[in-house]
Amino acid sequence: MVSKPSPSADVVRLAKPPVGEEELAEIREVLESGQLTMGPKVAEFESLLAALAGTSDAIAVSSGTAALHVAVLALGIGPGDEVLVPAYTFPATANVVALVGATPVLVDVDPLTMNMDAEDAARRVTPRTKAVLAVHLFGRPARLEELPEGLPVVEDAAGALGARRGDRPCGSLGSIACFSFHPRKIVTTGEGGAVTTSDAGLAEASRSLRHHGWSPSDGYVDMPAPAFNYRLSDVLCALGIPQLRRFDELYAAYDRIAAGYTERLAGIVTTPTTDPGDRHGWQAYVVQVDERDRVMEGLRAQGIQCQIGTYALHRLGAYRGQGSFPGADLAFERALALPLHTGLTELELDRVAEALDKLVSHH
Ligand SMILES: Cc1ncc(COP(=O)(O)O)c(C=O)c1O
């Protein structure tokens, strides 16, 4: 039998978490301690994260989706309430609102920034509106200060660890924020998430919600309402701790790769930006192109992994019938996520840029 050549030899990978020996050593410590959950690594992970997010509290949970679910419930949102959510986002943003019995009211996005359009948000406020769930999409800080006044803001900062609006970290800008540690994020625990807040009441509510509803959250005195087991184990927190410790270095590496793309791709495709003075979180490097599907297939045919940006919710069965969202349509049709990880070489960046240049100019 003739063995096939390795298919991975020449592939430019979309993502590749930069984890190794330091993480293994930290995990080994947990395994040797015998305390695999509710131990010291959770607290250490949380305090490193709170420092990066600029909040007094961080509450580790089992996914970014769990973090969103906890945040919405901590704010007391439920049946009869409406929450503004962007029409272009990962569906979990809206799903959690629907799953607590409230109505996710879709708001169009600015087709260039791909974040919530503040004017459209203002138009969709009703007396039932209880909060705005704003996304820093792909890590680009959203203009939260332009959103309708007087409503609590939940930040979906799933991909915005390290991002800053001016000098303020994403995760500290609203009432409560949600992070994800899925493998396509700069810091990953495989699966994982966290809520950050500087509001003591929301922090305690979040701790209780992730731990069955116990009150107080670290005691077993009463359970005023049922809740979940959304805890993140010490094993997974240990995986995240070294990454949080070397975050500045990790972020700088992503920022260098992003700058390398922007330098090569200016004038070829629409490259991602921030507002002046902001810092991008680089969860993904998402360009915009005409005929995105043809370009995506063309890159893949050359061994360059790539992916659509994210989803237009009004095109999904769960969220049809709320009208038209031209900004979200444009973003959905044009956004293309390029390979982004710290192992990318200058030669690979050249290869991606050259392939894109050919694909967008010759058709
Ligand atoms: C904007 C946004 N919100 C929420 C999530 C959900 O995070 P998780 O996959 O950790 O549940 C993601 C995940 O990719 C996301 O990109």
The ligand as a MOL file (V3000), in Angstrom:
LIG
                    3D

  0  0  0     0  0            999 V3000
M  V30 BEGIN CTAB
M  V30 COUNTS 16 16 0 0 0
M  V30 BEGIN ATOM
M  V30 1 C -19.2900 36.7680 20.0090 0
M  V30 2 C -19.3650 35.4430 20.6960 0
M  V30 3 N -20.2280 35.2590 21.7010 0
M  V30 4 C -20.3160 34.0770 22.3420 0
M  V30 5 C -19.5560 33.0000 22.0090 0
M  V30 6 C -19.7410 31.7030 22.7250 0
M  V30 7 O -18.5840 31.2610 23.3720 0
M  V30 8 P -18.3870 29.6850 23.6820 0
M  V30 9 O -18.0740 29.0290 22.3930 0
M  V30 10 O -17.2060 29.6800 24.6230 0
M  V30 11 O -19.6360 29.1900 24.3190 0
M  V30 12 C -18.6400 33.1360 20.9610 0
M  V30 13 C -17.8100 31.9670 20.5870 0
M  V30 14 O -17.1760 31.8840 19.6080 0
M  V30 15 C -18.5410 34.3750 20.2890 0
M  V30 16 O -17.6950 34.5420 19.2750 0
M  V30 END ATOM
M  V30 BEGIN BOND
M  V30 1 1 1 2
M  V30 2 1 2 3
M  V30 3 2 2 15
M  V30 4 2 3 4
M  V30 5 1 4 5
M  V30 6 1 5 6
M  V30 7 2 5 12
M  V30 8 1 6 7
M  V30 9 1 7 8
M  V30 10 2 8 9
M  V30 11 1 8 10
M  V30 12 1 8 11
M  V30 13 1 12 13
M  V30 14 1 12 15
M  V30 15 2 13 14
M  V30 16 1 15 16
M  V30 END BOND
M  V30 END CTAB
M  END
